[in-house]
Every structure is written in C-alpha cells, then in structure tokens.
Amino acid sequence: MELFDTIELMKAPDYKSRFKAEYYQLDIRCRKLSDMLTKYRNGTLPFTPTCSIEVLSAQLKCMEQYRSILQERAEIEHVNL
C-alpha cells in the first residue's frame, strides 16, 4: 500500500475509514523513514540529508509511538486495521 491508495478512505463519510487512512498513512511513512535511516547509517543514500540521524531517529520514534496509540485506540473502538 502507498499513500495514494488511502485517498478513498480519507474521503469516506465514516470515521472508521478515515481512521484507517490515518493509520495506514502513518505506517507507510514510518516504513519509509525507517528504510531511509537504514540507508543513511549504511552510507547508501543517493543524497545527503540536511538533518542528522539523531533528529530523524527521534522523529521516527515519535511516529512509532503515535502508531502504537492508534493501534490501541483501534482495539478499543473495534476498528479492524
């Protein structure tokens, strides 16, 4: 799944679909940032980031915490992710 694939869920009238879109988008961004950090550490990125590994790692940690909260909320609200 890519961000583009979440568009219809984002536009849905029901909150559960929009909730899924939010979760999927965050999950996609976490994966991509994690992949980027792996390449950054290995020196295989095709560009040199402006931000340090520390800043990007802190961002990923926050995003992963947010994702965990969304997972917990999904269980409470019976949203099947």
CNS distance restraints for C-alpha pairs under 8 A (distance, minus, plus):
assign (resid   1 and name CA) (resid   5 and name CA) 6.08 0.50 0.50
assign (resid   1 and name CA) (resid  28 and name CA) 7.59 0.50 0.50
assign (resid   2 and name CA) (resid   6 and name CA) 7.29 0.50 0.50
assign (resid   2 and name CA) (resid  25 and name CA) 7.81 0.50 0.50
assign (resid   2 and name CA) (resid  28 and name CA) 6.67 0.50 0.50
assign (resid   3 and name CA) (resid   7 and name CA) 7.39 0.50 0.50
assign (resid   3 and name CA) (resid  24 and name CA) 7.86 0.50 0.50
assign (resid   3 and name CA) (resid  25 and name CA) 5.82 0.50 0.50
assign (resid   3 and name CA) (resid  28 and name CA) 7.02 0.50 0.50
assign (resid   6 and name CA) (resid  10 and name CA) 6.22 0.50 0.50
assign (resid   6 and name CA) (resid  21 and name CA) 5.36 0.50 0.50
assign (resid   6 and name CA) (resid  24 and name CA) 7.27 0.50 0.50
assign (resid   6 and name CA) (resid  25 and name CA) 7.12 0.50 0.50
assign (resid   7 and name CA) (resid  11 and name CA) 6.43 0.50 0.50
assign (resid   7 and name CA) (resid  21 and name CA) 7.59 0.50 0.50
assign (resid   8 and name CA) (resid  12 and name CA) 6.25 0.50 0.50
assign (resid   9 and name CA) (resid  17 and name CA) 5.14 0.50 0.50
assign (resid   9 and name CA) (resid  18 and name CA) 5.41 0.50 0.50
assign (resid   9 and name CA) (resid  20 and name CA) 7.11 0.50 0.50
assign (resid   9 and name CA) (resid  21 and name CA) 5.39 0.50 0.50
assign (resid  10 and name CA) (resid  17 and name CA) 6.93 0.50 0.50
assign (resid  10 and name CA) (resid  18 and name CA) 4.78 0.50 0.50
assign (resid  10 and name CA) (resid  21 and name CA) 5.54 0.50 0.50
assign (resid  10 and name CA) (resid  22 and name CA) 7.58 0.50 0.50
assign (resid  11 and name CA) (resid  18 and name CA) 7.10 0.50 0.50
assign (resid  12 and name CA) (resid  17 and name CA) 6.10 0.50 0.50
assign (resid  12 and name CA) (resid  18 and name CA) 6.28 0.50 0.50
assign (resid  13 and name CA) (resid  17 and name CA) 7.81 0.50 0.50
assign (resid  13 and name CA) (resid  18 and name CA) 7.87 0.50 0.50
assign (resid  14 and name CA) (resid  18 and name CA) 6.72 0.50 0.50
assign (resid  15 and name CA) (resid  19 and name CA) 5.86 0.50 0.50
assign (resid  16 and name CA) (resid  20 and name CA) 6.20 0.50 0.50
assign (resid  16 and name CA) (resid  79 and name CA) 6.22 0.50 0.50
assign (resid  17 and name CA) (resid  21 and name CA) 6.29 0.50 0.50
assign (resid  18 and name CA) (resid  22 and name CA) 6.24 0.50 0.50
assign (resid  19 and name CA) (resid  23 and name CA) 6.25 0.50 0.50
assign (resid  20 and name CA) (resid  24 and name CA) 5.99 0.50 0.50
assign (resid  20 and name CA) (resid  79 and name CA) 7.70 0.50 0.50
assign (resid  20 and name CA) (resid  81 and name CA) 6.27 0.50 0.50
assign (resid  21 and name CA) (resid  25 and name CA) 5.97 0.50 0.50
assign (resid  22 and name CA) (resid  26 and name CA) 6.20 0.50 0.50
assign (resid  23 and name CA) (resid  27 and name CA) 6.09 0.50 0.50
assign (resid  23 and name CA) (resid  67 and name CA) 6.75 0.50 0.50
assign (resid  23 and name CA) (resid  70 and name CA) 6.68 0.50 0.50
assign (resid  23 and name CA) (resid  81 and name CA) 7.94 0.50 0.50
assign (resid  24 and name CA) (resid  28 and name CA) 6.09 0.50 0.50
assign (resid  25 and name CA) (resid  29 and name CA) 6.21 0.50 0.50
assign (resid  26 and name CA) (resid  30 and name CA) 6.07 0.50 0.50
assign (resid  26 and name CA) (resid  63 and name CA) 7.25 0.50 0.50
assign (resid  26 and name CA) (resid  67 and name CA) 6.76 0.50 0.50
assign (resid  27 and name CA) (resid  31 and name CA) 6.22 0.50 0.50
assign (resid  27 and name CA) (resid  67 and name CA) 6.98 0.50 0.50
assign (resid  28 and name CA) (resid  32 and name CA) 6.24 0.50 0.50
assign (resid  29 and name CA) (resid  33 and name CA) 6.03 0.50 0.50
assign (resid  30 and name CA) (resid  34 and name CA) 5.95 0.50 0.50
assign (resid  30 and name CA) (resid  60 and name CA) 6.38 0.50 0.50
assign (resid  30 and name CA) (resid  63 and name CA) 6.60 0.50 0.50
assign (resid  30 and name CA) (resid  64 and name CA) 6.87 0.50 0.50
assign (resid  31 and name CA) (resid  35 and name CA) 6.11 0.50 0.50
assign (resid  32 and name CA) (resid  36 and name CA) 6.12 0.50 0.50
assign (resid  33 and name CA) (resid  37 and name CA) 6.11 0.50 0.50
assign (resid  33 and name CA) (resid  56 and name CA) 7.85 0.50 0.50
assign (resid  33 and name CA) (resid  60 and name CA) 6.79 0.50 0.50
assign (resid  34 and name CA) (resid  38 and name CA) 6.27 0.50 0.50
assign (resid  34 and name CA) (resid  60 and name CA) 7.09 0.50 0.50
assign (resid  35 and name CA) (resid  39 and name CA) 6.37 0.50 0.50
assign (resid  36 and name CA) (resid  40 and name CA) 5.99 0.50 0.50
assign (resid  36 and name CA) (resid  45 and name CA) 7.23 0.50 0.50
assign (resid  37 and name CA) (resid  41 and name CA) 6.08 0.50 0.50
assign (resid  37 and name CA) (resid  53 and name CA) 6.99 0.50 0.50
assign (resid  37 and name CA) (resid  56 and name CA) 7.44 0.50 0.50
assign (resid  37 and name CA) (resid  57 and name CA) 7.38 0.50 0.50
assign (resid  38 and name CA) (resid  42 and name CA) 6.20 0.50 0.50
assign (resid  39 and name CA) (resid  43 and name CA) 5.89 0.50 0.50
assign (resid  39 and name CA) (resid  44 and name CA) 4.92 0.50 0.50
assign (resid  39 and name CA) (resid  45 and name CA) 5.24 0.50 0.50
assign (resid  40 and name CA) (resid  44 and name CA) 6.21 0.50 0.50
assign (resid  40 and name CA) (resid  45 and name CA) 5.52 0.50 0.50
assign (resid  40 and name CA) (resid  53 and name CA) 7.42 0.50 0.50
assign (resid  41 and name CA) (resid  53 and name CA) 7.74 0.50 0.50
assign (resid  51 and name CA) (resid  55 and name CA) 6.26 0.50 0.50
assign (resid  51 and name CA) (resid  56 and name CA) 6.72 0.50 0.50
assign (resid  52 and name CA) (resid  56 and name CA) 6.43 0.50 0.50
assign (resid  53 and name CA) (resid  57 and name CA) 5.84 0.50 0.50
assign (resid  54 and name CA) (resid  58 and name CA) 6.12 0.50 0.50
assign (resid  55 and name CA) (resid  59 and name CA) 6.29 0.50 0.50
assign (resid  56 and name CA) (resid  60 and name CA) 6.25 0.50 0.50
assign (resid  57 and name CA) (resid  61 and name CA) 6.18 0.50 0.50
assign (resid  58 and name CA) (resid  62 and name CA) 6.36 0.50 0.50
assign (resid  59 and name CA) (resid  63 and name CA) 6.22 0.50 0.50
assign (resid  60 and name CA) (resid  64 and name CA) 6.05 0.50 0.50
assign (resid  61 and name CA) (resid  65 and name CA) 6.25 0.50 0.50
assign (resid  62 and name CA) (resid  66 and name CA) 6.21 0.50 0.50
assign (resid  63 and name CA) (resid  67 and name CA) 6.15 0.50 0.50
assign (resid  64 and name CA) (resid  68 and name CA) 6.17 0.50 0.50
assign (resid  65 and name CA) (resid  69 and name CA) 6.33 0.50 0.50
assign (resid  66 and name CA) (resid  70 and name CA) 6.28 0.50 0.50
assign (resid  67 and name CA) (resid  71 and name CA) 6.21 0.50 0.50
assign (resid  68 and name CA) (resid  72 and name CA) 6.30 0.50 0.50
assign (resid  69 and name CA) (resid  73 and name CA) 6.12 0.50 0.50
assign (resid  70 and name CA) (resid  74 and name CA) 5.98 0.50 0.50
assign (resid  71 and name CA) (resid  75 and name CA) 6.44 0.50 0.50
assign (resid  71 and name CA) (resid  81 and name CA) 7.91 0.50 0.50
assign (resid  72 and name CA) (resid  76 and name CA) 6.43 0.50 0.50
assign (resid  73 and name CA) (resid  77 and name CA) 6.02 0.50 0.50
assign (resid  74 and name CA) (resid  78 and name CA) 5.65 0.50 0.50
assign (resid  74 and name CA) (resid  79 and name CA) 4.67 0.50 0.50
assign (resid  74 and name CA) (resid  80 and name CA) 6.85 0.50 0.50
assign (resid  74 and name CA) (resid  81 and name CA) 7.23 0.50 0.50
assign (resid  75 and name CA) (resid  79 and name CA) 6.29 0.50 0.50
assign (resid  75 and name CA) (resid  80 and name CA) 7.66 0.50 0.50
